[in-house]
Amino acid sequence: MDFKLLMIFVDQDRTDRVLDAARDAGATGATIINNAQGKGLEPHLTFFGLEFMAARSVILILVEARRSSAVLEAVAQAGELDESLDTGIALELDVSRALGLSEHIKALSKEHPLN
C-alpha cells in the first residue's frame, strides 16, 4: 500500500477544523505538534517594533496515496489556506517506506478493498 505524508501548518485556532475535515475526507489519524513558530513573507510588528509570532500547529497526516488529494483539498479549504499570506500552508510528500502500519493496513483493506 502506498502512502503520502501531508504536512499542514496552521494557526492553532484552525487545528480542530482542519482535523475534522481531514477525517471526513478519509484520513484515519494525525499527529499534532503545538506551539510551533515561524516567520512568513512579511513580519507582523507590534508595539516597540517587536515581531509577533502567533502559536501554530504542525499537523502530520499519513494517508493512503489514493486518498491524499481529497484530504489535502479538504484541509486547505477548512484551514482557509488560500485566503491570505498568513493563514498557513499544506504540502504532500511521497513516503518511500513506513513501518508499524500493519494493523492500519488491515483495517483500511477491510473498509475499502482494492479492486
Buried (B, 14 or more C-beta within 10 A) or exposed (E): EEBBBBBBBBBBEBBEBBBEBBBEBBBBEBEBEEEBEEEEEEEEEEEEEEEEEEEBBBBBBBBBEEBBEBBBEBBBBBBBBEEEEEBBBBEBEEBEEEEEBEEBEEEBEEEEEEE
